Amino acid sequence: MIYALSVNMMVATVVFGLAGLITLAFVVWTEAREYAVALRAMQRIAPKLRDRFANSQTNSRNQFLNSEM
């Protein structure tokens, strides 16, 4: 009786352990996929933001240099 109970507990441990690993792998996969999509979007947007910031620095520097004259 006790032997059958311990075998059943070991089988349940293996089954639920595998189910937990599969669930964890699925969550990690979906998070990695969302991160990759967000990274691609940021790489597409970043040059535009960088150019805008560079232009604003150049404009403010030119205004500062012109005001000294």
Backbone hydrogen bonds in HBPLUS format (Angstrom, degrees):
<---DONOR---> <-ACCEPTOR-->    atom                        ^
c    i                          cat <-CA-CA->   ^        H-A-AA   ^      H-
h    n   atom  resd res      DA  || num        DHA   H-A  angle D-A-AA Bond
n    s   type  num  typ     dist DA aas  dist angle  dist       angle   num
A0005-LEU N   A0001-MET O   3.09 MM   4  6.34 152.5  2.17 143.0 150.8     1
A0006-SER N   A0002-ILE O   2.93 MM   4  6.20 156.4  1.99 149.9 155.5     2
A0007-VAL N   A0003-TYR O   2.96 MM   4  6.19 153.4  2.03 148.4 155.9     3
A0008-ASN N   A0004-ALA O   2.92 MM   4  6.09 159.7  1.97 145.7 151.4     4
A0009-MET N   A0005-LEU O   2.96 MM   4  6.18 150.0  2.05 142.8 151.2     5
A0010-MET N   A0006-SER O   2.97 MM   4  6.19 151.8  2.05 142.2 149.4     6
A0011-VAL N   A0007-VAL O   2.93 MM   4  6.19 158.8  1.97 152.0 157.9     7
A0012-ALA N   A0008-ASN O   2.90 MM   4  6.06 160.0  1.94 146.6 152.4     8
A0013-THR N   A0009-MET O   2.90 MM   4  6.04 150.6  1.98 142.1 150.2     9
A0014-VAL N   A0010-MET O   3.01 MM   4  6.26 159.8  2.05 148.1 152.6    10
A0015-VAL N   A0011-VAL O   2.91 MM   4  6.12 167.0  1.93 153.9 157.7    11
A0016-PHE N   A0012-ALA O   2.90 MM   4  5.95 173.9  1.90 152.7 154.8    12
A0017-GLY N   A0013-THR O   2.83 MM   4  5.74 144.4  1.96 137.9 148.9    13
A0018-LEU N   A0014-VAL O   2.93 MM   4  6.08 161.6  1.97 149.2 153.3    14
A0019-ALA N   A0015-VAL O   2.98 MM   4  6.21 156.1  2.04 144.8 152.2    15
A0020-GLY N   A0016-PHE O   2.89 MM   4  6.02 151.2  1.98 140.1 147.6    16
A0021-LEU N   A0017-GLY O   2.94 MM   4  6.23 154.1  2.00 147.0 154.0    17
A0022-ILE N   A0018-LEU O   2.92 MM   4  6.14 158.3  1.96 151.0 156.6    18
A0023-THR N   A0019-ALA O   2.99 MM   4  6.16 158.6  2.04 144.8 150.8    19
A0024-LEU N   A0020-GLY O   2.88 MM   4  6.05 159.5  1.92 147.5 153.4    20
A0025-ALA N   A0021-LEU O   2.88 MM   4  6.04 158.9  1.92 146.6 152.4    21
A0026-PHE N   A0022-ILE O   2.98 MM   4  6.19 153.3  2.06 145.5 152.5    22
A0027-VAL N   A0023-THR O   3.02 MM   4  6.29 158.4  2.07 150.4 155.7    23
A0028-VAL N   A0024-LEU O   2.94 MM   4  6.16 164.5  1.96 153.4 157.7    24
A0029-TRP N   A0025-ALA O   2.92 MM   4  6.04 157.4  1.97 145.2 151.7    25
A0030-THR N   A0026-PHE O   3.01 MM   4  6.24 163.5  2.04 150.3 154.0    26
A0031-GLU N   A0027-VAL O   3.01 MM   4  6.18 161.4  2.04 150.5 155.7    27
A0032-ALA N   A0028-VAL O   2.92 MM   4  6.05 158.6  1.97 149.4 155.4    28
A0033-ARG N   A0029-TRP O   2.96 MM   4  6.14 153.4  2.03 146.6 154.0    29
A0034-GLU N   A0030-THR O   2.99 MM   4  6.21 158.3  2.04 146.9 152.3    30
A0035-TYR N   A0031-GLU O   2.91 MM   4  6.11 154.8  1.97 146.5 153.8    31
A0036-ALA N   A0032-ALA O   2.95 MM   4  6.15 154.1  2.02 144.7 151.3    32
A0037-VAL N   A0033-ARG O   3.06 MM   4  6.33 154.2  2.13 146.4 152.9    33
A0038-ALA N   A0034-GLU O   2.99 MM   4  6.22 161.5  2.03 148.8 153.8    34
A0039-LEU N   A0035-TYR O   2.85 MM   4  6.02 153.3  1.92 148.0 155.9    35
A0040-ARG N   A0036-ALA O   2.99 MM   4  6.18 158.7  2.03 145.8 150.8    36
A0041-ALA N   A0037-VAL O   3.03 MM   4  6.28 155.4  2.09 145.9 152.8    37
A0042-MET N   A0038-ALA O   2.92 MM   4  6.17 156.6  1.98 148.1 154.3    38
A0043-GLN N   A0039-LEU O   2.92 MM   4  6.15 153.7  1.99 148.7 155.9    39
A0044-ARG N   A0040-ARG O   3.04 MM   4  6.21 139.2  2.21 139.4 150.2    40
A0045-ILE N   A0041-ALA O   2.99 MM   4  6.24 144.1  2.12 143.7 153.5    41
A0046-ALA N   A0042-MET O   2.74 MM   4  5.64 157.0  1.79 152.0 157.9    42
A0048-LYS N   A0045-ILE O   3.08 MM   3  5.61 123.4  2.42 115.0 128.2    43
A0049-LEU N   A0045-ILE O   3.22 MM   4  6.54 158.6  2.27 152.5 159.0    44
A0050-ARG N   A0046-ALA O   2.84 MM   4  5.98 163.4  1.87 160.5 165.5    45
A0051-ASP N   A0047-PRO O   2.92 MM   4  6.04 160.0  1.96 147.2 152.0    46
A0052-ARG N   A0048-LYS O   3.06 MM   4  6.22 159.4  2.11 145.4 151.0    47
A0053-PHE N   A0049-LEU O   2.97 MM   4  6.18 158.2  2.02 149.2 154.9    48
A0054-ALA N   A0050-ARG O   2.92 MM   4  6.12 157.8  1.97 148.4 154.8    49
A0055-ASN N   A0051-ASP O   2.91 MM   4  6.09 157.9  1.95 149.6 155.4    50
A0056-SER N   A0052-ARG O   3.04 MM   4  6.27 154.6  2.11 144.6 151.2    51
A0057-GLN N   A0053-PHE O   3.03 MM   4  6.29 151.7  2.11 146.6 154.0    52
A0058-THR N   A0054-ALA O   3.01 MM   4  6.21 161.3  2.04 149.0 154.1    53
A0059-ASN N   A0055-ASN O   2.90 MM   4  6.06 163.3  1.93 151.4 156.0    54
A0060-SER N   A0056-SER O   3.01 MM   4  6.11 162.6  2.04 143.4 148.1    55
A0061-ARG N   A0057-GLN O   2.91 MM   4  6.04 154.3  1.98 147.5 155.1    56
A0062-ASN N   A0058-THR O   2.88 MM   4  6.07 158.7  1.92 150.0 156.0    57
A0063-GLN N   A0059-ASN O   2.93 MM   4  6.14 155.4  1.99 147.6 154.5    58
A0064-PHE N   A0060-SER O   2.96 MM   4  6.14 152.6  2.03 141.4 148.7    59
A0065-LEU N   A0061-ARG O   2.91 MM   4  6.17 160.5  1.95 151.4 156.3    60
A0066-ASN N   A0062-ASN O   2.92 MM   4  6.02 157.0  1.98 147.6 154.0    61
A0067-SER N   A0063-GLN O   3.03 MM   4  6.10 137.9  2.21 139.1 149.3    62
